[in-house]
Amino acid sequence: MDTGVSTIIRQLEECIQKAHQSGNKYDFIDPAYPLCEELEELENPAEAMEPLFRLIESSPDIDYGGPGPIGQFLESFDGGIFEESLLQSLQRKPTLYTLSLLDTLLQDSNDPRQAHYLDTMRGIAVNAALPDNIRQQATENLQYAVVNLHAWDDTLKEKFAAVESMLEQAEQQLEQQRKSLRANEPRPPMETVDYDGIRFKVITRSEAAAYLPNITDIPGVDRLYDVWDEWRFPTWHENAFFLLAETAVTTEKLRLDYAVPGTEGITVLGFIFLQNLQVASYIMAFDTDNSPALVVHGKVECPCIHLFGNVHYFGGTVNTELLWTKYNHGELYIDANINAKVILADDMSVFIRKAGEIGATISLMGMNIYLNTGSEWLQQPATHSIEDVFRAEVCITDEEGFAVLKEEGPGNAIEYILQHKSLLK
């Protein structure tokens, strides 16, 4: 390997380790851009192809972006170099990121190897030796392909027919598994639990399903909630239940965590409030990848709401100073109206049925705020930037010169929230 390539790969590895430790994907993504630019300037940048794929395989859980700096570098090669290297990597060890790169190729109807990509995706989906999340993602990619892609020759038609047959069998197997889970669903070890000053009733998945909202007009979404969804509500937890508040609640704070103190051995899949929820300081999730769902059918009043990691739902009016949603592993649906000084949607979609009084909207990593017009959901452009509305001491500038919230180190934004301090000017 070229010494220049090996040096840059080591630097990328250091960035990955930093992102692992901090939990902040930008600790990798931001410095990776200039490092990939250095790779482009090497005499033979294609030598970095296999080392980069092996780097991805060794750290599959990092968010590399979509496609991010590494993806942009890899996809810049023509002549089939990138495609062949990707297929070799998928044969060695498929990851969620390399599956996304394969899905991009699969959706290109002008690529003569489309049938081969379809076969590769199907092979991953049915490979029982692979992790469940890899097989599930490959299956979801195939489900999209059979609905949205066009079979333009007989070979591709045969491939699509094989995929459709595989998906039907997979759906039948999944339904059998769910029937078994429902039939053997455990009862909660206790009837109630006290958490964050709230008395909750402990209920099963099946019982929770009756209290979850049924919205059918969100684009690309058949239904908001499936209590047997292995990603949103992991079925591998044996003692997993929902917490239900049947009356109006007033509390100091609400922390959305899978583990509730005093109930060791129980996993909390979601918090359901049938009536109004009034929180004096903050509502806070703690895991960007996975979090218990928050479902409130009544009105919500809280100065600071910070959500991610699952599908969340507010059925009544929301009154808040700051609504901050983060990362694309979650969505928020507001089925009424919201009054807020600031809505910050950082790479997480927010669907608002009706806008109330909103002072500022900010979208990071795309246009993430959707407003219902009565007939359709339309993306809303941002009205402000981070530095316009947030206190200077909680803002930092990233390597590209953009203002972002400080999320680590002393005086970071999360620390402010937990100390009941306002982030706004």
C-alpha positions in Angstrom: 0.0 0.0 0.0 1.2 3.5 -0.8 2.6 5.2 2.3 0.3 8.2 1.6 -2.7 5.9 1.6 -1.7 4.1 4.7 -1.1 7.4 6.6 -4.5 8.7 5.7 -6.2 5.4 6.5 -4.6 5.6 10.0 -5.9 9.1 10.4 -9.4 8.0 9.4 -9.2 5.2 12.0 -8.4 7.7 14.7 -11.4 9.8 13.7 -13.6 6.7 13.9 -12.3 6.0 17.4 -13.1 9.5 18.4 -16.6 9.3 17.0 -17.1 6.0 18.8 -16.1 7.5 22.1 -18.1 10.7 21.8 -21.1 9.3 20.1 -21.0 12.3 17.7 -20.8 11.2 14.0 -19.4 14.6 13.0 -16.2 13.8 14.9 -15.6 11.4 12.0 -17.5 13.1 9.1 -16.0 16.6 9.4 -12.3 15.7 9.4 -12.9 12.9 6.8 -13.7 15.4 4.1 -10.2 17.0 3.9 -8.6 13.6 4.4 -10.5 12.2 1.4 -9.4 15.2 -0.6 -5.8 14.3 0.2 -6.6 10.8 -1.2 -7.8 12.3 -4.4 -4.5 14.2 -4.8 -2.4 11.1 -4.6 -0.7 9.7 -7.7 -2.8 6.6 -7.7 -5.9 7.3 -5.5 -7.5 4.0 -6.6 -5.1 2.2 -4.2 -7.2 3.5 -1.4 -10.3 1.6 -2.6 -9.8 -1.7 -0.8 -8.3 -0.2 2.4 -11.3 2.1 2.7 -13.8 -0.8 2.3 -11.9 -2.8 4.9 -12.0 0.2 7.2 -15.8 0.3 6.8 -16.1 -3.4 7.5 -14.0 -3.2 10.7 -16.2 -0.3 12.0 -19.7 -1.0 10.7 -21.6 1.0 13.3 -20.2 4.4 12.5 -22.5 6.8 10.6 -20.4 7.5 7.5 -22.9 10.0 6.0 -25.2 9.6 3.0 -22.9 9.0 1.1 -20.6 11.3 3.1 -16.9 12.0 2.4 -15.8 8.3 1.9 -18.8 7.6 -0.3 -18.2 10.6 -2.5 -14.6 9.5 -2.9 -15.5 5.9 -3.7 -18.3 6.8 -6.2 -16.0 9.1 -8.1 -14.2 6.2 -9.8 -15.5 5.1 -13.2 -14.8 2.0 -15.3 -16.4 -0.4 -12.8 -13.6 0.0 -10.2 -15.9 1.2 -7.4 -18.6 -1.3 -8.3 -16.4 -4.3 -8.3 -14.7 -3.3 -5.0 -18.1 -2.7 -3.4 -19.3 -6.2 -4.4 -16.1 -7.8 -3.0 -16.6 -5.9 0.2 -20.3 -7.1 0.4 -19.1 -10.6 -0.1 -16.6 -10.3 2.8 -18.8 -8.5 5.3 -21.9 -6.5 4.3 -22.6 -3.4 6.5 -25.5 -1.0 6.6 -23.4 1.6 4.9 -22.2 -0.6 2.0 -25.8 -1.8 1.6 -26.8 1.8 1.1 -24.1 2.2 -1.6 -25.4 -1.0 -3.3 -28.9 0.3 -3.1 -27.9 3.5 -5.0 -26.4 1.3 -7.8 -29.5 -0.9 -7.8 -31.8 2.1 -8.4 -29.9 3.2 -11.6 -31.9 1.7 -14.4 -29.2 2.7 -16.9 -26.6 0.4 -15.2 -26.2 -2.8 -17.2 -25.4 -4.7 -14.0 -28.7 -3.9 -12.3 -29.8 -7.5 -12.4 -26.5 -8.6 -10.7 -27.0 -5.9 -8.0 -30.5 -7.2 -7.4 -29.2 -10.8 -7.0 -26.5 -9.6 -4.6 -29.1 -7.8 -2.4 -31.4 -10.9 -2.4 -28.5 -13.1 -1.5 -27.7 -10.9 1.5 -31.4 -10.8 2.6 -31.7 -14.6 2.7 -28.3 -15.3 4.3 -29.1 -16.7 7.7 -25.5 -16.3 8.8 -25.7 -12.5 8.7 -26.9 -10.3 11.5 -30.6 -9.6 11.6 -30.2 -5.8 11.0 -28.2 -6.5 7.8 -30.8 -8.9 6.5 -33.7 -6.6 7.4 -32.1 -3.6 5.6 -31.5 -5.7 2.5 -35.1 -6.9 2.6 -36.4 -3.3 2.9 -34.2 -2.3 0.0 -35.7 -5.1 -2.1 -39.3 -4.2 -1.0 -38.6 -0.7 -2.4 -37.1 -2.1 -5.6 -40.0 -4.3 -6.5 -42.5 -1.4 -6.1 -40.5 1.4 -7.6 -38.1 0.0 -10.2 -39.0 -1.0 -13.7 -38.0 -4.4 -15.2 -36.8 -3.4 -18.6 -35.8 -6.8 -20.0 -36.7 -10.5 -19.5 -33.6 -11.2 -17.3 -34.6 -8.4 -14.9 -38.2 -9.6 -14.9 -37.1 -13.0 -13.8 -34.9 -11.5 -11.1 -37.8 -9.4 -9.8 -40.1 -12.4 -9.8 -37.6 -14.3 -7.7 -37.3 -11.3 -5.3 -41.1 -11.1 -5.0 -41.3 -14.8 -4.2 -38.6 -14.4 -1.5 -40.4 -11.4 0.0 -43.7 -13.4 0.2 -42.0 -16.2 2.0 -40.2 -13.8 4.4 -43.5 -12.1 5.2 -45.1 -15.5 5.9 -42.2 -16.5 8.2 -42.4 -13.1 10.0 -46.1 -13.5 10.6 -45.5 -17.0 12.1 -42.9 -15.6 14.4 -45.2 -12.8 15.5 -48.0 -15.3 16.2 -45.6 -17.2 18.3 -44.5 -14.1 20.2 -48.1 -13.0 20.8 -49.1 -16.4 22.0 -46.2 -16.5 24.5 -46.2 -12.8 25.5 -45.1 -12.5 29.1 -47.1 -10.7 31.7 -45.5 -7.7 33.5 -43.8 -8.6 36.8 -45.5 -5.7 38.5 -48.7 -3.7 37.8 -47.4 -0.2 38.3 -44.1 1.6 38.5 -43.1 5.1 39.7 -40.7 6.9 37.5 -39.8 10.7 37.3 -42.6 11.4 39.7 -45.2 9.7 37.6 -47.3 6.6 38.4 -47.3 4.4 35.3 -49.3 1.2 34.6 -47.0 -1.5 33.1 -48.6 -3.0 30.0 -47.7 -5.5 27.3 -47.1 -4.9 23.6 -50.5 -6.2 22.7 -52.2 -3.9 25.2 -50.1 -0.9 24.1 -51.2 -1.4 20.5 -54.7 -0.3 21.4 -53.4 3.1 22.6 -51.1 3.9 19.7 -52.3 6.4 17.1 -53.3 5.3 13.6 -52.2 7.8 11.0 -52.3 6.8 7.4 -51.5 10.0 5.4 -47.8 10.3 6.1 -45.9 9.8 2.7 -44.2 6.5 2.5 -45.6 5.2 5.9 -48.4 2.6 6.0 -48.8 3.0 9.8 -46.9 4.8 12.5 -46.5 1.9 14.9 -46.0 -1.8 14.9 -45.3 -3.1 18.4 -43.6 -6.2 16.9 -41.2 -4.1 14.8 -37.7 -5.6 15.7 -36.0 -2.3 15.1 -38.3 0.2 16.9 -39.4 -2.2 19.6 -36.7 -5.0 19.8 -38.3 -8.4 20.2 -35.1 -10.0 21.6 -35.8 -8.3 25.0 -37.7 -11.0 27.0 -39.2 -8.6 29.6 -40.1 -5.6 27.4 -43.2 -3.5 28.2 -44.8 -0.1 27.7 -45.6 2.4 30.5 -49.0 3.9 30.4 -50.2 7.1 32.2 -54.0 7.1 32.1 -54.6 10.6 33.7 -53.1 14.0 33.2 -49.5 14.3 34.3 -47.5 17.2 35.8 -43.9 16.5 36.5 -40.5 18.2 36.8 -38.7 16.2 34.0 -39.2 13.2 31.7 -36.2 11.0 30.7 -36.9 8.6 27.9 -34.7 5.6 28.8 -35.0 1.9 28.3 -34.0 1.1 31.9 -36.2 2.4 34.7 -34.5 2.6 38.1 -36.1 0.1 40.6 -37.3 -2.2 37.9 -34.1 -4.0 36.9 -34.7 -6.6 34.2 -37.4 -4.7 32.5 -37.0 -2.9 29.2 -39.2 0.1 28.6 -40.3 0.2 24.9 -42.4 3.3 25.1 -44.1 5.9 27.3 -47.8 6.5 26.5 -49.8 9.4 28.0 -53.6 9.3 27.4 -54.2 12.9 28.6 -52.2 16.1 29.0 -48.5 16.1 29.8 -47.0 19.1 31.6 -43.2 19.1 32.2 -41.5 21.9 34.1 -37.9 21.5 32.7 -37.3 19.1 29.8 -38.2 15.9 27.9 -35.0 14.2 26.9 -34.1 11.0 25.0 -30.6 9.6 25.5 -29.8 7.3 22.6 -29.8 8.6 19.0 -30.0 5.1 17.5 -32.7 3.7 19.7 -35.0 5.2 22.3 -38.3 4.4 23.8 -41.2 5.9 21.9 -43.1 8.9 23.4 -46.8 9.0 22.6 -48.9 11.8 24.1 -52.6 12.0 23.1 -53.2 15.2 25.0 -51.6 18.6 25.1 -47.9 18.9 25.8 -46.3 21.8 27.7 -42.6 21.8 28.2 -39.8 24.4 27.8 -37.4 22.1 26.1 -38.1 18.9 24.1 -35.2 16.9 22.7 -36.2 13.7 20.8 -34.6 11.1 18.6 -34.2 7.3 18.2 -37.8 6.3 17.6 -41.2 7.4 16.2 -42.7 9.9 18.6 -46.3 11.3 18.5 -48.1 14.3 20.0 -51.8 14.3 19.5 -52.7 17.7 21.0 -51.3 21.2 21.0 -47.6 21.5 21.8 -46.4 24.6 23.7 -42.6 24.8 24.0 -39.7 27.2 23.8 -37.4 24.7 22.0 -38.2 21.6 20.1 -34.9 19.9 19.1 -35.1 16.7 17.0 -31.9 14.9 16.0 -30.6 12.1 13.7 -32.4 10.1 11.1 -33.2 7.1 13.3 -36.3 8.9 14.5 -39.4 10.9 13.4 -41.9 13.2 15.2 -45.5 13.6 14.2 -47.5 16.5 15.7 -51.1 15.7 14.9 -52.4 19.1 16.0 -50.5 22.5 16.1 -47.3 23.6 17.8 -46.4 26.9 19.4 -42.6 27.2 19.7 -39.9 29.9 19.8 -37.5 27.5 17.9 -37.8 24.2 16.1 -34.5 22.7 15.3 -34.7 19.6 13.1 -31.2 18.1 12.8 -31.4 15.3 10.3 -34.7 14.1 11.7 -38.2 14.6 10.1 -40.9 16.6 11.9 -44.4 16.4 10.6 -46.7 19.2 11.7 -50.5 19.0 11.1 -51.0 22.7 11.8 -48.5 25.4 12.6 -49.3 27.7 15.4 -47.0 30.6 16.5 -43.4 29.6 15.5 -40.6 32.0 15.9 -37.8 30.2 14.0 -37.3 27.0 12.1 -33.8 25.5 11.5 -33.1 22.4 9.4 -29.7 20.7 9.3 -28.8 17.9 6.9 -31.7 18.8 4.6 -35.2 20.2 4.7 -36.7 18.2 7.6 -39.8 20.1 8.6 -43.1 19.1 6.9 -46.3 21.1 7.1 -49.7 19.7 6.1 -51.6 21.9 3.6 -54.8 20.0 4.0 -54.1 17.8 0.9 -50.4 17.1 1.2 -47.3 17.4 3.3 -44.8 20.1 2.0 -41.2 20.6 3.2 -40.6 23.9 4.8 -37.5 25.9 4.2 -35.6 27.1 7.3 -36.1 30.6 8.5 -33.0 31.0 10.6 -29.6 29.5 11.3 -28.1 28.2 14.5 -26.2 31.4 15.4 -29.4 33.5 15.0 -31.2 32.1 17.9 -28.9 30.1 20.2 -26.6 31.5 22.9 -23.1 32.1 21.6 -21.5 29.9 24.4 -23.3 26.8 23.2 -22.4 27.3 19.5 -19.2 26.2 17.8 -18.1 26.4 14.1 -17.4 23.1 12.3 -14.6 22.6 9.8 -16.8 23.8 6.9 -17.5 27.1 8.7 -21.1 26.4 9.7 -22.4 27.0 13.2 -23.6 23.9 15.1 -24.5 23.3 18.7 -21.7 22.2 21.0 -22.6 18.6 22.2 -19.5 17.6 24.1 -17.1 19.0 26.6 -17.8 21.5 29.4 -20.7 23.8 28.8 -22.2 21.8 26.0 -25.8 22.1 24.9 -27.0 18.9 26.6 -25.4 19.9 29.8 -27.4 23.2 29.6 -30.6 21.3 29.2 -30.0 19.0 32.1 -29.1 22.0 34.3 -32.4 23.6 33.3 -30.7 26.4 31.4 -32.1 27.9 28.3 -30.1 27.5 25.1 -31.9 30.4 23.4 -30.8 34.0 23.3 
